[in-house]
């Protein structure tokens, strides 16, 4: 799955690659990509465990986000927490990308990795920003959420990945490829193969000039 969000400062191209647990037909790793004014809300959600109950919890969280998408990530997590009461819960990372201003707000509860790669600074040794994750489970034990912010420029790559992806993927990202190619490569090369796995990639590009 892939898509594009365009603004005055950036065009954001995003894509997803995913696999279910080898002994399950339904994945507990889910995502959502929702339009915001001037940008895009991305979320990667991992239902605890795997199988049908994990998938049901993750889909319930995705539905809560889709009800009223917002760049207020703290409020979104609180909404998901209320909606997931009585379920096995989820861990999740949210990212609100502002393509008009070139800005990112992101927030993580649990262990869905978030990394922002800035290859333009040093192409051979790009700068990486890792999202600070808060421990907890949305729907069961929610800590005080805290959103962090970062600037975005053309060439930046945002990756959100569940624990079905080995952590070493952060050293294996090329900004000069399509988002789907990057996502497929990470899944193929760094997927554990023994769990649900999902990776979402968003590549920031310069906006295309309007046709004359």
Phi and psi restraints in degrees (value plus and minus 20) as a CYANA .aco file:
   2 UNK   PHI    -171.1  -131.1
   2 UNK   PSI     145.4   185.4
   3 UNK   PHI    -188.9  -148.9
   3 UNK   PSI     157.8   197.8
   4 UNK   PHI    -160.3  -120.3
   4 UNK   PSI     119.6   159.6
   5 UNK   PHI    -145.1  -105.1
   5 UNK   PSI     112.2   152.2
   6 UNK   PHI    -137.7   -97.7
   6 UNK   PSI     122.4   162.4
   7 UNK   PHI    -162.6  -122.6
   7 UNK   PSI    -194.7  -154.7
   8 UNK   PHI     -89.8   -49.8
   8 UNK   PSI     -53.3   -13.3
   9 UNK   PHI    -116.3   -76.3
   9 UNK   PSI     -56.1   -16.1
  10 UNK   PHI    -159.8  -119.8
  10 UNK   PSI     135.0   175.0
  11 UNK   PHI    -132.7   -92.7
  11 UNK   PSI     105.0   145.0
  12 UNK   PHI    -125.9   -85.9
  12 UNK   PSI      98.4   138.4
  13 UNK   PHI    -124.0   -84.0
  13 UNK   PSI     103.8   143.8
  14 UNK   PHI    -145.6  -105.6
  14 UNK   PSI     135.9   175.9
  15 UNK   PHI    -177.7  -137.7
  15 UNK   PSI     139.2   179.2
  16 UNK   PHI    -151.1  -111.1
  16 UNK   PSI     123.0   163.0
  17 UNK   PHI    -150.5  -110.5
  17 UNK   PSI     118.2   158.2
  18 UNK   PHI    -174.9  -134.9
  18 UNK   PSI     134.8   174.8
  19 UNK   PHI    -162.1  -122.1
  19 UNK   PSI     124.8   164.8
  20 UNK   PHI    -104.3   -64.3
  20 UNK   PSI     142.2   182.2
  21 UNK   PHI     -69.0   -29.0
  21 UNK   PSI     119.9   159.9
  22 UNK   PHI     -80.6   -40.6
  22 UNK   PSI     -39.1     0.9
  23 UNK   PHI    -128.4   -88.4
  23 UNK   PSI      -4.2    35.8
  24 UNK   PHI    -149.3  -109.3
  24 UNK   PSI     133.4   173.4
  25 UNK   PHI    -120.0   -80.0
  25 UNK   PSI     -35.3     4.7
  26 UNK   PHI    -138.0   -98.0
  26 UNK   PSI     110.5   150.5
  27 UNK   PHI    -113.7   -73.7
  27 UNK   PSI     116.8   156.8
  28 UNK   PHI    -102.2   -62.2
  28 UNK   PSI     -24.5    15.5
  29 UNK   PHI    -116.5   -76.5
  29 UNK   PSI      99.0   139.0
  30 UNK   PHI    -149.7  -109.7
  30 UNK   PSI     147.8   187.8
  31 UNK   PHI    -164.9  -124.9
  31 UNK   PSI     145.6   185.6
  32 UNK   PHI    -165.9  -125.9
  32 UNK   PSI     126.9   166.9
  33 UNK   PHI    -153.5  -113.5
  33 UNK   PSI      95.8   135.8
  34 UNK   PHI    -148.9  -108.9
  34 UNK   PSI     118.0   158.0
  35 UNK   PHI     -90.5   -50.5
  35 UNK   PSI     120.5   160.5
  36 UNK   PHI    -141.0  -101.0
  36 UNK   PSI     140.0   180.0
  37 UNK   PHI     -77.2   -37.2
  37 UNK   PSI      94.1   134.1
  38 UNK   PHI      57.7    97.7
  38 UNK   PSI      -9.0    31.0
  39 UNK   PHI    -192.6  -152.6
  39 UNK   PSI    -164.1  -124.1
  40 UNK   PHI    -175.1  -135.1
  40 UNK   PSI     118.2   158.2
  41 UNK   PHI    -125.4   -85.4
  41 UNK   PSI     103.1   143.1
  42 UNK   PHI    -135.7   -95.7
  42 UNK   PSI     122.0   162.0
  43 UNK   PHI    -163.4  -123.4
  43 UNK   PSI     118.2   158.2
  44 UNK   PHI    -139.1   -99.1
  44 UNK   PSI     108.4   148.4
  45 UNK   PHI    -147.5  -107.5
  45 UNK   PSI     110.4   150.4
  46 UNK   PHI    -141.8  -101.8
  46 UNK   PSI      86.7   126.7
  47 UNK   PHI     -88.5   -48.5
  47 UNK   PSI     117.2   157.2
  48 UNK   PHI     -79.8   -39.8
  48 UNK   PSI     116.3   156.3
  49 UNK   PHI      58.6    98.6
  49 UNK   PSI    -166.8  -126.8
  50 UNK   PHI    -172.0  -132.0
  50 UNK   PSI     153.9   193.9
  51 UNK   PHI      72.0   112.0
  51 UNK   PSI    -185.9  -145.9
  52 UNK   PHI     -83.2   -43.2
  52 UNK   PSI     -60.0   -20.0
  53 UNK   PHI     -90.1   -50.1
  53 UNK   PSI     -57.4   -17.4
  54 UNK   PHI     -85.0   -45.0
  54 UNK   PSI     -63.4   -23.4
  55 UNK   PHI     -83.1   -43.1
  55 UNK   PSI     -59.6   -19.6
  56 UNK   PHI     -83.5   -43.5
  56 UNK   PSI     -62.4   -22.4
  57 UNK   PHI     -84.9   -44.9
  57 UNK   PSI     -63.2   -23.2
  58 UNK   PHI     -84.5   -44.5
  58 UNK   PSI     -59.5   -19.5
  59 UNK   PHI     -89.5   -49.5
  59 UNK   PSI     -53.1   -13.1
  60 UNK   PHI     -85.5   -45.5
  60 UNK   PSI     -59.7   -19.7
  61 UNK   PHI     -85.1   -45.1
  61 UNK   PSI     -62.7   -22.7
  62 UNK   PHI     -81.8   -41.8
  62 UNK   PSI     -58.7   -18.7
  63 UNK   PHI     -86.4   -46.4
  63 UNK   PSI     -57.6   -17.6
  64 UNK   PHI     -84.5   -44.5
  64 UNK   PSI     -58.2   -18.2
  65 UNK   PHI     -87.4   -47.4
  65 UNK   PSI     -59.5   -19.5
  66 UNK   PHI     -91.7   -51.7
  66 UNK   PSI     -40.4    -0.4
  67 UNK   PHI     -79.8   -39.8
  67 UNK   PSI     -67.5   -27.5
  68 UNK   PHI    -167.1  -127.1
  68 UNK   PSI      62.5   102.5
  69 UNK   PHI     -79.4   -39.4
  69 UNK   PSI     124.2   164.2
  70 UNK   PHI    -175.4  -135.4
  70 UNK   PSI     136.3   176.3
  71 UNK   PHI    -104.8   -64.8
  71 UNK   PSI     -22.5    17.5
  72 UNK   PHI    -102.7   -62.7
  72 UNK   PSI      69.7   109.7
  73 UNK   PHI     -88.9   -48.9
  73 UNK   PSI     -54.7   -14.7
  74 UNK   PHI     -80.0   -40.0
  74 UNK   PSI     -64.2   -24.2
  75 UNK   PHI     -86.4   -46.4
  75 UNK   PSI     -56.6   -16.6
  76 UNK   PHI     -85.1   -45.1
  76 UNK   PSI     -62.6   -22.6
  77 UNK   PHI     -84.4   -44.4
  77 UNK   PSI     -61.2   -21.2
  78 UNK   PHI     -81.9   -41.9
  78 UNK   PSI     -58.8   -18.8
  79 UNK   PHI     -84.1   -44.1
  79 UNK   PSI     -63.9   -23.9
  80 UNK   PHI     -82.6   -42.6
  80 UNK   PSI     -61.0   -21.0
  81 UNK   PHI     -79.1   -39.1
  81 UNK   PSI     -64.0   -24.0
  82 UNK   PHI     -86.5   -46.5
  82 UNK   PSI     -60.2   -20.2
  83 UNK   PHI     -88.7   -48.7
  83 UNK   PSI     -45.4    -5.4
  84 UNK   PHI    -116.2   -76.2
  84 UNK   PSI     -15.4    24.6
  85 UNK   PHI     -76.2   -36.2
  85 UNK   PSI     111.1   151.1
  86 UNK   PHI      70.5   110.5
  86 UNK   PSI     -27.7    12.3
  87 UNK   PHI    -116.3   -76.3
  87 UNK   PSI     158.7   198.7
  88 UNK   PHI     -95.9   -55.9
  88 UNK   PSI     -29.9    10.1
  89 UNK   PHI      66.2   106.2
  89 UNK   PSI     153.1   193.1
  90 UNK   PHI    -161.4  -121.4
  90 UNK   PSI     141.7   181.7
  91 UNK   PHI    -130.2   -90.2
  91 UNK   PSI     132.7   172.7
  92 UNK   PHI    -180.2  -140.2
  92 UNK   PSI     132.9   172.9
  93 UNK   PHI    -148.5  -108.5
  93 UNK   PSI     113.6   153.6
  94 UNK   PHI    -134.7   -94.7
  94 UNK   PSI     126.6   166.6
  95 UNK   PHI    -161.3  -121.3
  95 UNK   PSI     104.5   144.5
  96 UNK   PHI    -126.1   -86.1
  96 UNK   PSI      94.9   134.9
  97 UNK   PHI    -122.9   -82.9
  97 UNK   PSI     104.2   144.2
  98 UNK   PHI    -120.8   -80.8
  98 UNK   PSI      81.2   121.2
  99 UNK   PHI     -97.0   -57.0
  99 UNK   PSI     -33.8     6.2
 100 UNK   PHI     -98.8   -58.8
 100 UNK   PSI     -61.5   -21.5
 101 UNK   PHI    -124.1   -84.1
 101 UNK   PSI     -30.2     9.8
 102 UNK   PHI      50.1    90.1
 102 UNK   PSI      33.1    73.1
 103 UNK   PHI    -156.5  -116.5
 103 UNK   PSI     130.8   170.8
 104 UNK   PHI    -148.9  -108.9
 104 UNK   PSI     114.2   154.2
 105 UNK   PHI    -139.2   -99.2
 105 UNK   PSI     112.7   152.7
 106 UNK   PHI    -164.3  -124.3
 106 UNK   PSI     136.2   176.2
 107 UNK   PHI    -174.5  -134.5
 107 UNK   PSI     117.0   157.0
 108 UNK   PHI    -155.1  -115.1
 108 UNK   PSI     113.0   153.0
 109 UNK   PHI    -139.0   -99.0
 109 UNK   PSI      96.0   136.0
 110 UNK   PHI      82.9   122.9
 110 UNK   PSI    -159.8  -119.8
 111 UNK   PHI    -147.4  -107.4
 111 UNK   PSI      13.7    53.7
 112 UNK   PHI    -105.6   -65.6
 112 UNK   PSI      88.2   128.2
 113 UNK   PHI     -85.7   -45.7
 113 UNK   PSI     120.4   160.4
 114 UNK   PHI    -147.8  -107.8
 114 UNK   PSI     107.9   147.9
 115 UNK   PHI    -158.1  -118.1
 115 UNK   PSI     117.9   157.9
 116 UNK   PHI    -135.8   -95.8
 116 UNK   PSI      99.6   139.6
 117 UNK   PHI    -125.0   -85.0
 117 UNK   PSI     108.6   148.6
 118 UNK   PHI    -131.5   -91.5
 118 UNK   PSI      61.6   101.6
 119 UNK   PHI     -91.5   -51.5
 119 UNK   PSI     -38.5     1.5
 120 UNK   PHI     -87.9   -47.9
 120 UNK   PSI     -43.1    -3.1
 121 UNK   PHI     -89.3   -49.3
 121 UNK   PSI     -71.3   -31.3
 122 UNK   PHI    -163.3  -123.3
 122 UNK   PSI      75.9   115.9
 123 UNK   PHI     -73.0   -33.0
 123 UNK   PSI     -53.1   -13.1
 124 UNK   PHI    -105.6   -65.6
 124 UNK   PSI     -36.6     3.4
 125 UNK   PHI    -165.4  -125.4
 125 UNK   PSI      52.2    92.2
 126 UNK   PHI     -85.5   -45.5
 126 UNK   PSI     131.5   171.5
 127 UNK   PHI     -97.5   -57.5
 127 UNK   PSI     119.7   159.7
 128 UNK   PHI    -145.4  -105.4
 128 UNK   PSI     113.7   153.7
 129 UNK   PHI    -132.1   -92.1
 129 UNK   PSI     104.6   144.6
 130 UNK   PHI    -123.0   -83.0
 130 UNK   PSI     113.4   153.4
 131 UNK   PHI     -87.3   -47.3
 131 UNK   PSI     112.6   152.6
 132 UNK   PHI     -98.8   -58.8
 132 UNK   PSI      96.2   136.2
 133 UNK   PHI    -114.3   -74.3
 133 UNK   PSI     122.3   162.3
 134 UNK   PHI    -118.7   -78.7
 134 UNK   PSI     115.5   155.5
 135 UNK   PHI     -87.9   -47.9
 135 UNK   PSI     131.5   171.5
 136 UNK   PHI     122.4   162.4
 136 UNK   PSI     158.7   198.7
 137 UNK   PHI    -155.2  -115.2
 137 UNK   PSI     102.2   142.2
 138 UNK   PHI     -91.0   -51.0
 138 UNK   PSI     103.8   143.8
 139 UNK   PHI      83.4   123.4
 139 UNK   PSI     -31.2     8.8
 140 UNK   PHI    -155.4  -115.4
 140 UNK   PSI     -76.5   -36.5
 141 UNK   PHI    -159.5  -119.5
 141 UNK   PSI      67.8   107.8
 142 UNK   PHI    -117.8   -77.8
 142 UNK   PSI      99.3   139.3
 143 UNK   PHI     -95.3   -55.3
 143 UNK   PSI     153.2   193.2
 144 UNK   PHI     -85.1   -45.1
 144 UNK   PSI      93.3   133.3
 145 UNK   PHI     -91.0   -51.0
 145 UNK   PSI     130.7   170.7
 146 UNK   PHI    -160.9  -120.9
 146 UNK   PSI     103.0   143.0
 147 UNK   PHI    -110.2   -70.2
 147 UNK   PSI     123.3   163.3
 148 UNK   PHI    -133.8   -93.8
 148 UNK   PSI     141.9   181.9
 149 UNK   PHI    -147.9  -107.9
 149 UNK   PSI     137.4   177.4
 150 UNK   PHI    -175.0  -135.0
 150 UNK   PSI     138.7   178.7
 151 UNK   PHI    -110.6   -70.6
 151 UNK   PSI     130.3   170.3
 152 UNK   PHI    -142.4  -102.4
 152 UNK   PSI     118.3   158.3
 153 UNK   PHI    -154.7  -114.7
 153 UNK   PSI     141.0   181.0
 154 UNK   PHI     -74.0   -34.0
 154 UNK   PSI     114.4   154.4
 155 UNK   PHI      83.3   123.3
 155 UNK   PSI     -39.9     0.1
 156 UNK   PHI     -87.7   -47.7
 156 UNK   PSI     127.0   167.0
 157 UNK   PHI    -147.7  -107.7
 157 UNK   PSI     105.4   145.4
 158 UNK   PHI    -124.4   -84.4
 158 UNK   PSI     110.3   150.3
 159 UNK   PHI    -147.6  -107.6
 159 UNK   PSI     109.4   149.4
 160 UNK   PHI    -137.6   -97.6
 160 UNK   PSI     108.8   148.8
 161 UNK   PHI    -162.3  -122.3
 161 UNK   PSI     118.5   158.5
 162 UNK   PHI     -98.3   -58.3
 162 UNK   PSI     155.0   195.0
 163 UNK   PHI     -94.4   -54.4
 163 UNK   PSI     -18.7    21.3
 164 UNK   PHI     -97.6   -57.6
 164 UNK   PSI     -21.9    18.1
 165 UNK   PHI    -131.6   -91.6
 165 UNK   PSI     107.8   147.8
 166 UNK   PHI     -81.3   -41.3
 166 UNK   PSI     125.3   165.3
 167 UNK   PHI     -85.8   -45.8
 167 UNK   PSI     -40.8    -0.8
 168 UNK   PHI     -85.4   -45.4
 168 UNK   PSI     -26.0    14.0
 169 UNK   PHI     -81.9   -41.9
 169 UNK   PSI     -41.9    -1.9
 170 UNK   PHI     -87.1   -47.1
 170 UNK   PSI     -37.1     2.9
 171 UNK   PHI    -114.8   -74.8
 171 UNK   PSI     -12.2    27.8
 172 UNK   PHI    -153.1  -113.1
 172 UNK   PSI      31.8    71.8
 173 UNK   PHI    -144.5  -104.5
 173 UNK   PSI     106.7   146.7
 174 UNK   PHI    -132.1   -92.1
 174 UNK   PSI     103.3   143.3
 175 UNK   PHI     -96.1   -56.1
 175 UNK   PSI     -32.3     7.7
 176 UNK   PHI    -116.1   -76.1
 176 UNK   PSI      -4.9    35.1
 177 UNK   PHI    -135.0   -95.0
 177 UNK   PSI     140.6   180.6
 178 UNK   PHI     -80.5   -40.5
 178 UNK   PSI     131.5   171.5
 179 UNK   PHI     -77.5   -37.5
 179 UNK   PSI     -59.9   -19.9
 180 UNK   PHI     -85.2   -45.2
 180 UNK   PSI     -57.8   -17.8
 181 UNK   PHI     -83.5   -43.5
 181 UNK   PSI     -62.6   -22.6
 182 UNK   PHI     -83.4   -43.4
 182 UNK   PSI     -66.6   -26.6
 183 UNK   PHI     -82.8   -42.8
 183 UNK   PSI     -65.2   -25.2
 184 UNK   PHI     -82.2   -42.2
 184 UNK   PSI     -60.2   -20.2
 185 UNK   PHI     -85.3   -45.3
 185 UNK   PSI     -64.6   -24.6
 186 UNK   PHI     -80.9   -40.9
 186 UNK   PSI     -65.6   -25.6
 187 UNK   PHI     -82.6   -42.6
 187 UNK   PSI     -64.0   -24.0
 188 UNK   PHI     -88.2   -48.2
 188 UNK   PSI     -59.4   -19.4
 189 UNK   PHI    -110.7   -70.7
 189 UNK   PSI     -44.0    -4.0
 190 UNK   PHI    -145.9  -105.9
 190 UNK   PSI     -17.8    22.2
 191 UNK   PHI     -87.5   -47.5
 191 UNK   PSI     119.6   159.6
 192 UNK   PHI     -91.2   -51.2
 192 UNK   PSI     -50.7   -10.7
 193 UNK   PHI      59.6    99.6
 193 UNK   PSI     -20.7    19.3
 194 UNK   PHI    -145.3  -105.3
 194 UNK   PSI      -5.4    34.6
 195 UNK   PHI    -176.6  -136.6
 195 UNK   PSI     146.5   186.5
 196 UNK   PHI     -77.3   -37.3
 196 UNK   PSI     127.7   167.7
 197 UNK   PHI    -166.7  -126.7
 197 UNK   PSI     118.8   158.8
 198 UNK   PHI    -169.6  -129.6
 198 UNK   PSI     116.4   156.4
 199 UNK   PHI    -152.6  -112.6
 199 UNK   PSI     111.3   151.3
 200 UNK   PHI    -136.5   -96.5
 200 UNK   PSI     110.2   150.2
 201 UNK   PHI    -141.9  -101.9
 201 UNK   PSI     113.4   153.4
 202 UNK   PHI    -145.1  -105.1
 202 UNK   PSI     104.1   144.1
 203 UNK   PHI    -129.6   -89.6
 203 UNK   PSI     107.9   147.9
 204 UNK   PHI    -111.5   -71.5
 204 UNK   PSI     108.4   148.4
 205 UNK   PHI    -148.6  -108.6
 205 UNK   PSI     140.6   180.6
 206 UNK   PHI     -84.7   -44.7
 206 UNK   PSI     122.9   162.9
 207 UNK   PHI     -86.4   -46.4
 207 UNK   PSI     125.4   165.4
 208 UNK   PHI     -98.2   -58.2
 208 UNK   PSI     116.6   156.6
 209 UNK   PHI     -84.8   -44.8
 209 UNK   PSI     125.5   165.5
 210 UNK   PHI     -86.5   -46.5
 210 UNK   PSI     118.6   158.6
 211 UNK   PHI     -83.8   -43.8
 211 UNK   PSI     123.6   163.6
